[in-house]
Amino acid sequence: MNRQSRKGAVLAVTALSRVLIVDDHPMFRDALKTAIKQSFPDSESVEVPCIDDALNEIETRDDIDLALLDLHLPGVQGFDGLIRLRSNYPRLPVLIVSGLEKETIIGEAMTFGAAGFVPKSAGCKVLADAITTVLDGGLYTPDAANNGSGDGVDPEIALLLERVSSLTPQQMRVLFMVREGLLNKQIAYELNVGATTIKKHVSEILRKLKVHSRTQAVIELSKLNQQTLFELDQQFIAEREQQLSESSQRSAL
């Protein structure tokens, strides 16, 4: 593996020292950082929410070994983010970590110079395998056997996913905070709503997950990997933004 030294010379490196995480979702950046630390304990992660910040970060330091890039970023269309990184820093390997998992998108990403592609729904081991492959100078794409039908999915996990998917965006946020150990009053403060509202949300969460306590809800949630949880949260955010946009359009009429 070679280390990028800005735009100039290439320095030899045998292990992952510093990785740049480019994703606009704070919780998913944190999940990636945790997963990387578990597999590469001596590494350090640098987090940025957009391409401009990523370019500035790379420009000001010469010790970044790898960039993990989400395709869906503010101010970016299609593969523009990947193209800008590859154009400005062609020696820096870029591993795409995206919720867009169609084979055509994976193929185009590789064509535009990505060193690999990892679905956000993948587990920590898949991410570690992808990083190791790229560090060794190879290219990584999802195993064709895992594309498509979803054979081998645990029925219990599939049912749990269905239940979690029934939560509203606000209920999902409350559930994440419950998992972090926050009390109702603390959650209410963070979300700027009343404690009574949070109590109603918690009751509805327990009903939808078919559990009887906050502890049981957290235990159920722990059965899902972090990537799946944050992918669901991103889906809810996108739906909420669409609803707000449609509401604004109706108000303007």
Secondary structure, DSSP 4 states (H G I P E B T S, - for coil): -EEE-TTS-EEE-SS--EEEEE-S-HHHHHHHHHHHHHH-TT-EEEEESSHHHHHHHHHH-S---EEEE-S--TT--TTHHHHHHHHH-TTS-EEEEES---HHHHHHHHHTT-SEEEETTS-HHHHHHHHHHHHTT--B---GGGSSS-TT--HHHHHHHHHHHTS-HHHHHHHHHHHTT--HHHHHHHHTS-HHHHHHHHHHHHHHHT-SSHHHHHHHHTTS-HHHHHHHHHHHHHHHHHHHHHHHHHHH-
